[in-house]
């Protein structure tokens, strides 16, 4: 398991030239909780935002993300039907996770990616607030089979309340 925040900020290296073409700024997710693209950091103030489609990623390593060449970089379109992890108007971080019966389980602080290539989101790291995080720690919730990624909340089945697990989060974070 790997946290998405460990992917953000990694350098993106073109393997045909060995040149760093940028670094990852955000992960763009579809409604099936799969990464569709990696948004790149803007190099200069007035340059356009670029992204790399996930299918063009060769490897997601611990120290870098590799792509075949700079040719796979694309200009960001405003109407992409994707959710971003940390930025933009459709961001997942900070969204409340609510059960169908109206119980709030927490706020999304991070997501966990699968071990393979890291494309699938397999769980959420939830916070109930700063004080609760310090006293009890954060919670981990595996992504349920049915989940609605809405505009203002993530809606999960009622049984998800029983699936919450405590995780240790360092007080330095």
C-alpha positions, -999 to +999 in steps of 0.1 A: +000+000+000+012+035-009-002+069+001-011+092-027+008+121-010+040+101-015+035+103-052+028+141-053+060+160-058+080+131-074+101+141-104+088+130-138+116+116-160+116+111-197+135+078-203+144+086-239+165+116-228+170+111-191+157+146-186+133+157-158+103+171-175+086+183-143+072+169-111+038+156-102+014+181-086-018+162-084-035+129-093-067+130-114-092+103-106-123+089-124-155+078-107-142+042-105-114+054-082-087+049-107-059+073-116-065+086-151-037+112-152-009+129-133-011+167-133+023+183-137+036+214-118+036+246-137+072+256-145+065+293-151+037+317-141+019+320-174+026+286-189-002+261-194-009+233-171+001+199-185-007+163-176+004+128-184-023+101-190-018+071-167-015+048-197+016+067-207+034+061-173+061+035-176+067+032-138+058+047-105+089+043-084+097+053-049+119+081-062+105+091-096+078+086-122+090+076-157+074+083-190+087+072-225+092+108-238+081+144-236+057+137-264+032+122-240+027+155-221-007+171-229-022+205-222-048+205-195-084+209-207-109+226-185-137+201-191-119+169-181-146+148-162-121+139-135-117+146-098-084+159-085-069+146-053-056+178-037-065+208-059-091+223-081-128+227-077-135+190-078-110+178-052-113+147-031-091+158-001-113+175+024-145+158+013-167+143+040-174+106+038-211+100+047-230+068+051-263+063+033-281+068+067-264+102+072-235+094+096-203+112+088-173+089+091-147+116+086-130+139+061-106+125+034-070+134+042-053+110+018-060+079-003-041+046-005-030+031-038-026-005-047+009-020-047+010-030-084+014+002-104-006+023-080-035+030-104-064+019-081-074+037-050-080+009-024-087+030+007-092+064+024-074+079+053-100+098+073-097+125+099-123+136+124-104+168+132-070+178+146-077+171+183-092+137+175-063+129+153-039+136+181-059+117+207-071+087+187-053+088+154-068+087+119-090+060+105-086+038+074-116+028+053-112+003+024-130+015-007-164-002-007-180-020-037-206+008-040-195+044-035-208+076-049-183+103-056-205+134-055-199+171-057-200+177-020-196+143-003-185+107-008-215+085+000-208+049+012-230+020+025-240+019+061-218-011+069-187+010+062-189+022+098-179-013+110-150-014+085-132+016+099-097+007+112-074+029+134-041+038+119-011+055+135-003+089+122+028+107+134+021+139+154+047+157+133+026+156+101 
